[in-house]
Amino acid sequence: MKSQEIRKLAPEMDPLRIGMGWQVEDLDKPQILIESTYGQSHPGSAHLLELAQKACAGTDAAGGKGALYFATDICDGMAQGHDGINYSLASRDTIANLIEIHANATPFDAGVFLSSCDKSVPAQLMAIGRINIPSIMVTGGVMEAGPDLLTLEQIGMYSAMFQRGEITEDQFLFYKHHACPSCGACSFMGTASTMQIMAEALGLMLPGSALMPATCPDLRDVARRAGKQAVELARLGLTARQIVTKESFENAVMVHAAISGSTNTLLHLPAIAHEFGIEIDSDTFDRMHRGAHYLLDIRPAGRWPAQYFYYAGGVPQIMEEIRDQLHLDVMTVTGKTLGENLEELRHNGYYETCARWLKGTGLKRTDIIRTFDEPIGTDGTIAILKGNLAPEGAVVKHSAVPKEMFKATLRARPFNCEEDAIAAVLHHDIQPGDAVIIRYEGPKGSGMPEMFYTTEAISSDPQLSASIALITDGRFSGASKGPAIGHVSPEAADGGPIALVEENDLIEIDIPRRVLRICGINGEMKTEAEIAAVLEQRRQNLPAFESKYKSGVLKLFAEHAVSPMKGGYMK
């Protein structure tokens, strides 16, 4: 055990452990890092201390000794509407860095990692790949829906409706006061829910434990069992990189297609793969989504809150439906293959437990998770678009795009920040046929915030939702829907063509052909050569980008972040 080797090298280790309450007999046990994002920072992390303590009790019961560590995350929801959102993506890499420090400054024999939300789950997965010790994840589940199945992603829509005078202030206050009735991640298939599912799809969680309701007593048992399994993994010496392979990531991408997962997964899975020494790029997503069956009827693209996912059988049921597309021989944290886990779940009462919860909804399993033969869609849910506007690519969730916008030629309306763009939308300065372009919002530009309020203002406007597009080098909330194209790369701050677009240029979108390009100048169609010449002339007059961040973590992030299409991580 690594911890025992360190004790021989550092004689101070034993007295320091004893000084914090360990008994002498604890020193010889497998030492387990219990790393969580607990903090009173948001509903996704406020309940994790109890789960961490359950995991610690599990390690102790299995003959190990757990130690609680914390790297608290922030909430994208609370960071909305102000410059706090600029810290969101940078917080992912910062949490991963802190966990690396925790794990390597005082080496442990294994780790249990507990988190729930948008950046904390990918941060912990990145850290697991980097530190490469025996590791198991426990995700904090999802909150319950409010009255009439109200969920948080609807607040952006109601906010836009209130600002346009379509609902009263009292109505708006009711929605705000009832959208988050419990702890857990937000109850829709946003980034938090998607990444919890990705953690299980990679083989790093106990089968069937991703995205359980946070209030469900079964989740406490999962945390305890994960603590026990961490001790077993330590004794086996089964490290994270021995479990997670390229085939594991391909399984995750196929599950992502089946659930209509967040577009932010294209930032996170490549960054996680990088830490495991594996390359997964945007083209992998585009290739694997083509022809993939989309099965999950969960908001924002579907009808139901995310708490119903577990009731319908969770990740295992999704995998059963697409099992012919999966690598069933990959290893998992159970010490068994994925195929063996799925077989065991059929006989250990897992699906019967889910069915008891489902009964209270009045729905059938297939109302939530469709069968493979009766899918919602058959061409995945995302596409990677390329062209002279996005030479390295851009991402669109086509399952949320109105069919009218699959092929379109639009007038460019460029804005150098989101604040100006949303003001134009709300004040009806944007008209049908416009392409709202928001630039200088990529990792180097402003930290890559999400354009949530702008997408909600557009998608909630019946005149605009099927007649314009939003194109940005920033990103979107996992709750976003509508004609939204993000991660345009190279970004404007890096000299990408999106910085060269001018008012009334013509923008072609062709999702079936995977095209995003400038096809005209000042309202007139031009040849590729003519457009290239104009863009080169504009480039000569483009002022050099000067970052507004002169110190602190966002300065470091802006200087070191790679392209959004490569994962936006700090190199």
Residue pairs with C-beta under 8 A, 6 or more apart in sequence:
1 30
1 31
1 109
1 234
2 107
2 108
2 109
2 133
3 30
3 31
3 107
3 108
3 109
4 28
6 13
6 106
6 107
7 13
7 14
7 27
13 106
14 27
17 26
17 27
18 24
18 27
22 65
26 65
29 63
29 64
29 65
30 59
30 63
30 64
30 65
30 109
30 110
30 231
30 234
30 235
31 64
31 65
31 67
31 108
31 109
32 56
32 59
32 64
32 65
32 66
32 67
32 108
32 109
32 110
32 111
32 112
32 227
32 230
32 231
32 234
33 66
33 67
33 69
33 102
33 103
33 108
33 110
33 111
33 112
33 133
34 52
34 55
34 56
34 59
34 66
34 67
34 68
34 69
34 111
34 112
34 114
34 227
35 69
35 70
35 71
35 99
35 102
35 103
35 111
35 112
35 113
35 114
35 124
35 127
36 45
36 48
36 49
36 51
36 52
36 68
36 69
36 70
36 71
36 113
36 114
36 115
37 44
37 45
37 48
37 70
37 71
37 72
37 73
37 95
37 114
37 115
37 116
37 117
37 120
37 124
38 45
38 46
38 48
38 49
38 52
38 70
38 72
38 114
39 45
39 46
39 70
39 72
39 73
40 46
41 72
41 73
41 74
41 75
41 78
42 73
42 74
42 75
42 77
42 78
42 117
43 143
43 180
43 182
43 183
43 184
43 185
43 214
44 73
44 75
44 115
44 116
44 117
44 120
44 140
44 183
44 184
44 185
44 186
44 192
45 72
45 73
45 115
45 116
45 117
45 120
45 140
46 183
47 140
47 183
47 184
47 214
48 114
48 115
48 116
48 140
50 220
51 114
51 138
51 140
51 219
51 220
51 223
52 68
52 112
52 114
52 223
53 68
54 220
54 223
54 224
54 227
55 66
55 112
55 114
55 138
55 223
55 224
55 226
55 227
55 230
56 66
56 67
56 68
56 227
57 66
57 224
57 227
58 66
58 223
58 224
58 225
58 226
58 227
58 228
58 229
58 230
59 65
59 66
59 112
59 227
59 228
59 230
59 231
60 66
60 227
61 224
61 227
61 228
62 227
62 228
62 230
62 231
62 232
63 231
64 109
64 110
64 227
64 230
64 231
64 234
66 112
66 227
67 108
69 99
69 102
71 95
71 98
71 99
71 102
71 123
73 91
73 95
73 115
73 117
73 119
73 120
73 123
74 84
74 87
74 88
74 91
74 119
75 117
76 85
76 88
76 117
76 118
76 119
76 191
76 450
76 477
77 152
77 186
78 84
79 85
79 87
79 88
80 450
80 452
80 453
81 453
85 447
85 449
85 450
86 446
86 447
86 449
86 554
87 447
87 553
87 554
88 118
88 119
88 447
88 448
88 449
88 450
89 119
89 267
89 443
89 447
89 448
89 449
89 475
89 557
89 561
89 568
90 447
90 553
90 554
90 556
90 557
91 119
91 123
92 119
92 120
92 122
92 123
92 126
92 268
92 271
92 569
93 123
93 126
93 557
93 569
93 570
94 123
94 553
95 119
95 120
95 123
95 124
95 127
96 123
96 124
96 126
96 127
96 130
96 275
99 113
99 123
99 124
99 127
99 131
100 127
100 130
100 131
103 111
103 127
103 131
103 133
104 131
108 133
109 133
109 134
109 234
110 133
110 134
110 135
110 136
110 230
110 231
110 233
110 234
111 128
111 131
111 133
111 134
111 135
111 136
111 230
112 135
112 136
112 137
112 138
112 223
112 226
112 227
112 230
113 124
113 127
113 128
113 135
113 136
113 137
113 138
114 137
114 138
114 139
114 140
114 223
115 121
115 123
115 124
115 137
115 139
115 140
116 139
116 140
116 141
116 184
116 185
116 192
116 196
116 214
117 140
117 185
117 191
117 192
118 190
118 191
118 192
118 195
118 264
118 478
121 137
121 139
121 192
121 195
121 196
121 198
121 199
122 195
122 267
122 268
122 271
122 272
124 137
125 137
125 195
125 198
125 199
125 202
125 204
125 268
125 272
125 275
126 271
126 272
126 274
126 275
126 569
127 275
128 135
128 137
128 204
128 240
128 275
129 240
129 241
129 244
129 272
129 273
129 274
129 275
129 276
129 277
130 275
131 240
132 239
132 240
132 241
133 239
133 240
134 230
134 233
134 234
134 236
134 237
134 238
134 239
134 240
135 204
135 230
135 233
135 239
135 240
135 333
136 204
136 205
136 206
136 226
136 229
136 230
136 233
136 333
137 199
137 204
137 205
137 226
138 205
138 206
138 209
138 222
138 223
138 226
139 185
139 196
139 199
139 200
139 205
139 209
139 210
139 211
140 183
140 184
140 185
140 214
140 219
141 184
141 185
141 196
141 211
141 212
141 213
141 214
141 215
141 216
141 219
142 184
142 185
142 186
142 187
142 192
142 193
142 196
142 211
142 212
142 213
142 214
142 305
142 306
142 307
142 309
142 310
143 180
143 181
143 182
143 183
143 184
143 185
143 186
143 187
143 213
143 214
143 307
144 181
144 182
144 184
144 187
144 213
144 214
144 215
144 305
144 307
145 151
145 181
145 187
145 305
145 307
146 178
146 179
146 180
146 181
147 178
149 304
149 305
150 175
150 178
150 179
151 179
151 186
151 187
151 188
151 299
151 305
151 306
152 179
152 180
152 186
152 187
152 188
152 479
153 186
153 188
153 190
153 299
153 300
153 477
153 479
154 175
154 179
155 175
155 176
155 179
156 452
156 453
156 455
156 456
156 457
156 460
156 477
156 479
157 456
157 459
157 460
158 167
158 171
158 172
158 175
158 176
159 172
159 453
159 456
160 426
160 453
160 456
160 457
160 460
160 461
161 167
161 172
161 460
162 168
162 169
162 171
162 172
163 426
164 426
164 461
180 186
182 214
182 215
183 214
183 215
184 213
184 214
184 215
185 192
185 193
185 196
185 211
185 214
185 306
186 192
186 193
186 306
186 479
187 193
187 299
187 305
187 306
187 307
188 298
188 299
188 300
188 305
188 306
188 478
188 479
189 259
189 260
189 261
189 262
189 296
189 298
189 299
189 300
189 301
189 302
189 306
189 309
189 478
190 262
190 300
190 477
190 478
190 479
191 262
191 264
191 265
191 268
191 477
191 478
192 478
193 211
193 262
193 298
193 306
193 309
193 478
194 256
194 259
194 261
194 262
194 264
194 265
194 478
195 262
195 265
195 268
196 210
196 211
197 210
197 211
197 255
197 256
197 259
197 261
197 315
197 318
198 252
198 255
198 256
198 261
198 265
198 268
198 269
199 205
199 210
200 207
200 208
200 209
200 210
200 314
200 315
201 248
201 251
201 252
201 255
201 256
201 315
201 319
202 244
202 248
202 249
202 251
202 252
202 272
203 243
203 244
203 248
203 251
203 330
203 331
203 332
203 333
203 338
204 240
204 243
204 244
204 332
204 333
205 226
205 333
206 222
206 225
206 226
206 229
206 333
206 334
207 315
207 316
207 332
207 334
207 341
207 342
207 344
207 345
207 350
208 313
208 314
208 315
208 316
208 345
208 350
208 354
209 219
209 222
209 226
210 314
210 315
211 306
211 309
211 310
211 314
211 315
212 218
212 219
212 222
212 310
212 314
213 219
213 307
213 310
213 357
216 310
216 357
218 353
229 333
229 334
232 335
233 333
233 335
236 335
238 331
238 333
238 335
240 276
241 276
241 277
242 331
243 330
243 331
243 332
243 333
244 276
244 278
245 278
245 330
245 331
246 273
246 278
246 280
247 327
247 329
247 330
248 327
248 330
249 269
249 273
249 278
249 280
249 284
250 284
250 288
250 327
251 319
251 326
251 327
251 330
251 338
252 269
253 269
253 280
253 284
253 285
253 288
253 289
254 288
254 292
254 322
254 325
254 326
255 261
255 315
255 318
255 319
255 322
256 265
256 269
256 285
256 289
256 381
257 288
257 289
257 292
257 293
257 294
257 380
257 381
257 382
258 292
258 293
258 294
258 295
258 296
258 318
258 321
258 322
259 294
259 295
259 296
259 298
259 318
260 294
260 296
260 298
260 301
260 302
260 376
260 381
260 397
260 399
260 400
261 381
261 478
262 478
263 382
263 395
263 396
263 397
263 475
263 476
263 478
263 480
263 486
263 487
264 450
264 475
264 476
264 478
265 285
266 282
266 285
266 382
266 395
266 487
266 564
266 565
267 448
267 475
267 487
267 564
267 567
267 568
268 567
269 280
269 285
269 567
270 279
270 280
270 281
270 282
270 566
270 567
271 567
271 568
271 569
273 279
273 280
273 567
274 567
274 569
281 565
281 566
282 384
282 393
282 395
282 487
282 565
283 384
283 393
285 382
285 384
285 395
286 382
286 383
286 384
286 514
288 380
289 379
289 380
289 381
289 382
289 383
290 379
290 380
291 378
291 379
291 380
292 322
292 325
292 378
292 379
292 380
292 381
293 321
293 322
293 372
293 375
293 377
293 378
294 375
294 376
294 377
294 378
294 379
294 380
294 381
294 399
295 318
295 321
295 322
295 369
295 370
295 371
295 372
295 375
295 376
296 302
296 309
296 318
296 368
296 369
296 370
296 376
297 303
297 304
297 367
297 368
297 369
297 370
297 376
298 304
298 305
298 306
298 308
298 309
298 368
299 305
299 306
299 479
300 400
300 479
300 480
300 481
301 381
301 397
301 399
301 400
301 481
302 376
304 363
304 367
304 368
308 358
308 361
308 363
308 368
309 368
309 369
310 354
310 357
311 354
311 355
311 357
311 358
311 361
311 363
311 368
312 354
312 358
312 365
312 367
312 368
312 369
313 320
313 351
313 354
313 365
313 369
314 354
316 341
316 342
316 345
316 350
316 351
317 351
317 354
317 365
317 369
318 369
319 326
319 338
319 342
320 342
321 369
321 370
321 371
321 372
322 372
323 342
326 338
327 338
328 337
328 338
328 339
328 342
329 337
329 338
329 339
330 337
330 338
331 337
332 338
332 341
334 340
334 341
336 344
345 351
355 365
358 364
358 365
358 368
366 374
370 376
376 399
377 399
379 398
380 399
381 397
381 398
381 399
381 400
382 395
382 396
382 397
382 398
382 399
383 395
383 396
383 398
383 511
383 514
384 393
384 394
384 395
384 514
384 565
385 393
385 394
385 395
385 396
385 485
385 509
385 511
385 514
385 515
385 516
386 392
386 393
386 394
386 514
386 515
386 516
387 508
387 515
387 516
387 517
387 518
388 497
388 517
388 518
388 528
388 531
388 532
388 535
389 471
389 488
389 497
389 498
389 501
389 507
389 516
389 517
389 518
390 488
390 489
390 496
390 497
390 498
390 516
391 489
391 490
391 496
391 497
392 489
392 490
392 563
392 565
393 487
393 489
393 565
394 471
394 485
394 486
394 487
394 488
394 489
394 516
394 565
395 485
395 486
395 487
395 565
396 483
396 484
396 485
396 486
396 511
397 480
397 481
397 484
398 406
398 511
400 480
400 481
400 482
400 484
401 482
401 483
401 484
401 511
402 465
402 466
402 482
402 483
404 466
404 467
405 466
405 467
405 469
405 483
405 509
405 511
406 509
406 510
406 511
406 512
407 509
407 510
407 511
407 512
408 469
408 508
408 509
409 506
409 507
409 508
409 509
409 519
409 520
410 433
410 434
410 435
410 468
410 469
410 506
410 507
410 509
411 433
411 434
411 435
411 504
411 505
411 506
411 507
411 523
412 434
412 435
412 437
412 501
412 502
412 503
412 504
412 505
412 506
412 507
412 518
413 424
413 430
413 434
413 435
413 436
413 437
413 503
414 437
414 439
414 501
414 502
414 503
415 421
415 424
415 436
415 437
415 438
415 439
416 439
416 440
417 438
417 440
417 441
417 446
418 438
418 441
418 449
418 451
418 453
418 454
418 472
418 474
421 436
421 438
421 451
421 454
421 470
422 453
422 454
422 457
423 429
424 430
424 436
425 436
425 454
425 457
425 458
425 461
425 464
426 457
430 436
430 458
430 464
430 468
431 468
432 463
432 464
432 467
432 468
433 467
433 468
434 468
435 468
435 469
435 470
435 471
435 507
435 509
436 454
436 458
436 468
436 469
436 470
436 471
437 471
437 472
437 498
437 501
437 507
438 451
438 454
438 470
438 471
438 472
438 473
438 474
439 445
439 472
439 473
439 488
439 491
439 492
439 498
439 499
439 501
440 446
440 473
440 491
440 492
440 493
440 499
440 545
441 448
441 449
441 451
441 472
441 473
441 474
441 491
442 448
442 473
442 474
442 488
442 489
442 491
442 492
442 493
442 494
442 564
443 491
443 557
443 558
443 561
443 562
443 563
443 564
443 568
444 491
444 493
444 494
444 545
444 547
444 558
444 559
444 561
445 473
445 474
445 491
445 492
445 493
445 545
445 547
445 558
446 474
446 548
447 554
447 557
447 558
448 474
448 475
448 561
448 564
448 568
449 474
449 475
450 474
450 475
450 476
450 477
450 480
451 470
451 472
451 474
451 475
451 476
451 477
451 480
451 484
451 486
452 476
452 477
452 479
452 480
454 470
455 470
455 476
455 477
455 480
455 481
455 482
455 484
456 480
458 464
458 465
458 468
458 470
458 482
458 483
458 484
459 465
459 480
459 481
459 482
465 482
465 483
466 483
468 483
469 483
469 484
469 485
469 507
469 509
470 482
470 483
470 484
470 485
471 485
471 486
471 488
471 498
471 507
471 516
472 484
472 485
472 486
472 488
473 486
473 487
473 488
473 489
473 491
473 492
473 493
473 496
473 498
473 564
474 486
475 486
475 487
475 564
476 484
476 486
483 509
485 509
485 516
486 564
487 564
487 565
488 496
488 498
488 516
488 564
489 496
489 563
489 564
489 565
490 496
490 497
490 563
491 498
491 563
491 564
492 498
492 499
492 545
493 499
493 545
493 547
493 558
494 545
494 563
495 539
495 542
495 545
497 518
497 535
499 542
499 545
500 535
500 538
500 539
500 542
501 507
501 518
502 521
502 522
502 538
504 522
504 523
505 518
505 520
505 521
505 522
506 518
506 519
506 520
506 521
506 523
506 524
506 525
507 516
507 517
507 518
507 519
508 515
508 516
508 517
508 518
508 519
509 515
509 516
510 516
518 531
518 535
519 525
519 526
519 531
520 526
520 531
521 530
521 531
521 534
526 534
547 555
547 558
549 555
549 558
556 570
557 570
560 570
560 571
561 568
561 569
561 570
561 571
562 568
562 569
562 570
562 571
